[in-house]
């Protein structure tokens, strides 16, 4: 459960940070100082939150190694390999699920825009 939460947190923060950085990069000279300052503050906050989330992931990885070492004493090599594969695939599948959800959301937004423009 912790793995799901931390991976989703990292993905969410990465996406939000990327959007803020894109917004900062696309500001023109007509943008108010207040808006620019707000975006910079948001970028700093998201950067710190992202660093905190990376620390959580590192702690989770350490816990995973400890659990793996304990299980190595009780499981056969085959079962241990299955466990290791499961944990690695779970992270990969969470990331893939998130990417697919983002693509679906983008597609729905584009469809709505197309429908509205007709």
C-alpha positions as CSV (number, residue, x, y, z in Angstrom):
1,X,0.0,0.0,0.0
2,X,2.8,2.4,0.8
3,X,4.4,1.7,-2.5
4,X,1.2,2.8,-4.4
5,X,0.9,5.9,-2.4
6,X,4.5,7.0,-2.7
7,X,4.8,6.3,-6.4
8,X,1.5,8.1,-7.1
9,X,2.7,11.0,-5.0
10,X,6.0,11.2,-6.9
11,X,4.1,11.1,-10.2
12,X,1.6,13.7,-9.2
13,X,4.3,16.1,-7.9
14,X,6.4,15.6,-11.0
15,X,3.5,16.4,-13.2
16,X,2.5,19.5,-11.2
17,X,6.1,20.7,-11.1
18,X,6.5,20.3,-14.8
19,X,3.3,22.3,-15.5
20,X,4.5,25.1,-13.2
21,X,7.9,25.1,-14.9
22,X,6.3,25.2,-18.3
23,X,4.1,28.1,-17.2
24,X,7.2,29.9,-15.9
25,X,9.1,29.3,-19.2
26,X,6.1,30.6,-21.2
27,X,5.6,33.9,-19.4
28,X,5.9,37.0,-21.5
29,X,6.9,40.5,-20.6
30,X,3.3,41.5,-20.0
31,X,3.0,39.0,-17.1
32,X,2.6,40.8,-13.8
33,X,5.3,40.5,-11.1
34,X,2.6,39.1,-8.8
35,X,1.8,36.2,-11.1
36,X,5.5,35.5,-11.7
37,X,6.2,35.6,-8.0
38,X,3.2,33.2,-7.3
39,X,4.5,30.7,-9.9
40,X,8.1,30.9,-8.5
41,X,6.7,30.3,-5.0
42,X,4.7,27.4,-6.2
43,X,7.7,26.0,-8.0
44,X,9.8,26.2,-4.8
45,X,7.0,24.5,-2.7
46,X,6.6,21.7,-5.3
47,X,10.3,21.2,-5.5
48,X,10.6,20.8,-1.8
49,X,7.6,18.4,-1.7
50,X,9.2,16.4,-4.5
51,X,12.4,16.1,-2.6
52,X,10.5,15.0,0.5
53,X,8.6,12.4,-1.6
54,X,11.9,11.1,-3.0
55,X,13.1,10.6,0.6
56,X,10.0,8.7,1.4
57,X,10.7,6.5,-1.6
58,X,14.3,5.9,-0.4
59,X,13.0,4.9,3.0
60,X,10.5,2.6,1.4
61,X,13.2,1.0,-0.7
62,X,15.3,0.4,2.4
63,X,12.3,-1.3,4.1
64,X,11.8,-3.4,1.0
65,X,15.4,-4.6,1.2
66,X,15.0,-5.5,4.8
67,X,11.8,-7.4,4.1
68,X,13.6,-9.1,1.2
69,X,16.4,-10.2,3.4
70,X,14.0,-11.6,6.0
71,X,12.0,-13.4,3.3
72,X,15.2,-14.9,1.9
73,X,15.5,-16.9,5.1
74,X,12.0,-18.4,4.7
75,X,11.3,-18.7,0.9
76,X,12.7,-20.8,-1.8
77,X,14.8,-19.1,-4.4
78,X,11.9,-19.4,-6.9
79,X,9.4,-17.9,-4.5
80,X,11.9,-15.1,-3.6
81,X,12.4,-14.3,-7.2
82,X,8.6,-14.2,-7.7
83,X,8.3,-11.8,-4.8
84,X,11.0,-9.6,-6.2
85,X,9.4,-9.6,-9.6
86,X,6.0,-8.8,-8.1
87,X,7.4,-5.7,-6.2
88,X,9.2,-4.4,-9.3
89,X,6.3,-5.0,-11.6
90,X,3.9,-3.3,-9.2
91,X,5.8,0.0,-9.4
92,X,6.1,-0.3,-13.2
93,X,2.4,-1.0,-13.5
94,X,1.4,1.9,-11.2
95,X,3.5,4.2,-13.5
96,X,1.9,2.7,-16.6
97,X,-1.6,3.1,-15.2
98,X,-1.0,6.7,-14.3
99,X,0.4,7.4,-17.8
100,X,-2.7,5.8,-19.4
101,X,-5.0,7.8,-17.1
102,X,-3.2,10.9,-18.1
103,X,-3.6,10.0,-21.8
104,X,-7.3,9.3,-21.4
105,X,-7.8,12.6,-19.6
106,X,-5.9,14.5,-22.4
107,X,-7.9,12.7,-25.0
108,X,-11.2,13.6,-23.3
109,X,-10.1,17.2,-23.0
110,X,-9.1,17.3,-26.7
111,X,-12.5,15.7,-27.7
112,X,-14.3,18.2,-25.6
113,X,-12.4,21.1,-27.3
114,X,-13.2,19.6,-30.7
115,X,-16.8,19.2,-29.9
116,X,-17.0,22.7,-28.6
117,X,-15.4,24.1,-31.7
118,X,-17.9,22.5,-34.0
